[in-house]
Amino acid sequence: MDSFFGLVLDSSVVIAAERNRQPVAELAKAIRVAHKSSHLLLSPVTVVELIHGVYRASTPERGFRRGAYVNELLRLVPIHPATGQTARIAGEIEGREASKGNVLPFRDLMIGATAIETGCAVLTINLRDFSRIPGLKVIAF
């Protein structure tokens, strides 16, 4: 198995862990061990997606549980800020791919650009969309 310096977590990973009631610390440790990764990162877009899910919860109890999970995640896993370089990477990839007819989901593109900028891979359940981003290392969760 390939190992990478770091992994950018996609929201699909966090959502699956929260639904399975896996504590955040256990999730982070399991990912680090399984992928021999020295650190984990979040994209601001991943945070947006997770907070969105808190407010879309079907019950107040579920929203509270999701919110607590996201807060614990944010305490343990740093957010890499979107930078000018993130935007440049995303714009270049989006422009090149659109000229070939490959329209990429913008949120996934920004998460992928964060990974490329930081020299990381993306850990995701959503292999279909992330694998369409050229130059991105994608790892299945």
TAGI-V205642 format. One record per helix or strand of 3 or more residues. SS is the DSSP state (H for helix, E for strand). FROM is the first residue (numbers start at 1). TO is the last residue. Records with the same first field share a line. If there is no record, write none. Layout:
# TAGI-V205642
SS=FROM-TO ; FROM-TO
This chain:
# TAGI-V205642
E=6-9 ; 39-43 ; 78-80 ; 121-124 ; 137-140
H=11-19 ; 24-35 ; 44-55 ; 60-76 ; 84-99 ; 106-118 ; 127-130
